[in-house]
Amino acid sequence: MSLNRSEQQLFEYIEANREERQFWEYKVRGFVAQSAVRSEAARLIEGELRRYLRERAGVVPKFKQLAETEGSARMSLLNLAEYLLRLWVPLPVKAKRASA
């Protein structure tokens, strides 16, 4: 899976800050728990990432620059949302059927 420049910068920021990473792991798991399907959880996570990026743009210079140049409203964060799902909430392993 490839991330766009904005997604990559946001992911690196989350990974570099332990408290941010713990916050996002909790958020991602929470969205999965409340969603019927993973694609729904990914959309919810994307929306939350978008709000987070706007909030962080007020205090983190590289996010302010991103918001100014790319505009947070049209920036896709879905790949990052799906990546965080895969990273922190792996798909359940299906049990193998016994052959007769």
C-alpha positions as CSV (number, residue, x, y, z in Angstrom):
1,M,0.0,0.0,0.0
2,S,1.4,3.4,-0.9
3,L,0.6,6.6,1.0
4,N,0.5,10.0,-0.5
5,R,2.9,12.7,0.8
6,S,0.3,14.1,3.3
7,E,-0.5,10.6,4.6
8,Q,3.2,9.7,4.9
9,Q,4.0,12.9,6.9
10,L,1.0,12.3,9.2
11,F,1.9,8.7,9.7
12,E,5.6,9.5,10.5
13,Y,4.4,12.1,13.1
14,I,2.1,9.6,14.8
15,E,4.8,7.0,14.8
16,A,7.4,9.4,16.2
17,N,5.3,10.5,19.1
18,R,4.4,7.7,21.6
19,E,1.4,9.4,23.1
20,E,0.0,10.2,19.6
21,R,0.5,6.6,18.5
22,Q,-1.2,5.2,21.6
23,F,-4.1,7.6,21.1
24,W,-4.5,6.5,17.5
25,E,-4.3,2.8,18.3
26,Y,-7.1,3.3,20.8
27,K,-9.2,5.3,18.2
28,V,-8.7,2.8,15.4
29,R,-9.7,-0.1,17.6
30,G,-12.7,1.8,18.8
31,F,-13.9,2.5,15.3
32,V,-13.5,-1.1,14.4
33,A,-15.5,-2.2,17.4
34,Q,-18.4,0.1,16.6
35,S,-18.5,-0.6,12.8
36,A,-20.2,-3.5,11.1
37,V,-17.6,-3.7,8.3
38,R,-13.9,-2.6,8.0
39,S,-14.6,-0.3,5.1
40,E,-17.0,1.7,7.3
41,A,-14.4,1.9,10.0
42,A,-11.9,3.1,7.4
43,R,-14.2,6.0,6.4
44,L,-14.7,6.9,10.1
45,I,-11.0,6.9,10.7
46,E,-10.4,9.0,7.6
47,G,-12.8,11.6,8.9
48,E,-11.1,11.6,12.3
49,L,-7.7,11.9,10.7
50,R,-8.9,14.9,8.6
51,R,-10.1,16.6,11.8
52,Y,-6.9,15.8,13.6
53,L,-4.8,17.2,10.7
54,R,-6.7,20.5,10.8
55,E,-6.3,20.7,14.6
56,R,-2.6,19.9,14.4
57,A,-2.0,22.4,11.6
58,G,-2.5,25.1,14.3
59,V,0.6,23.9,16.2
60,V,2.8,21.7,13.9
61,P,4.5,23.8,11.2
62,K,4.7,21.0,8.6
63,F,1.0,20.4,8.9
64,K,0.2,24.1,8.6
65,Q,2.1,24.1,5.4
66,L,0.3,21.0,4.1
67,A,-3.1,22.5,4.9
68,E,-2.2,25.7,3.1
69,T,-0.8,24.0,0.0
70,E,-3.0,21.1,-0.4
71,G,-6.2,22.0,1.5
72,S,-7.3,19.5,4.1
73,A,-10.9,19.3,2.6
74,R,-9.7,17.7,-0.7
75,M,-6.8,15.7,0.7
76,S,-7.4,11.9,0.8
77,L,-6.4,10.1,4.0
78,L,-8.2,6.8,3.2
79,N,-5.0,4.9,2.4
80,L,-3.6,5.9,5.8
81,A,-6.9,4.9,7.5
82,E,-6.8,1.5,5.8
83,Y,-3.1,1.1,6.6
84,L,-3.7,1.8,10.3
85,L,-6.5,-0.7,10.3
86,R,-4.1,-3.4,8.9
87,L,-1.3,-2.4,11.2
88,W,-3.2,-2.4,14.5
89,V,-6.3,-4.5,13.9
90,P,-5.3,-7.5,11.8
91,L,-8.0,-9.6,10.1
92,P,-9.0,-12.6,12.2
93,V,-7.5,-15.8,10.9
94,K,-10.0,-18.2,9.6
95,A,-9.9,-21.7,11.0
96,K,-8.9,-24.4,8.5
97,R,-11.5,-26.9,7.8
98,A,-10.6,-30.5,8.5
99,S,-10.6,-32.6,5.4
100,A,-12.6,-35.9,5.6
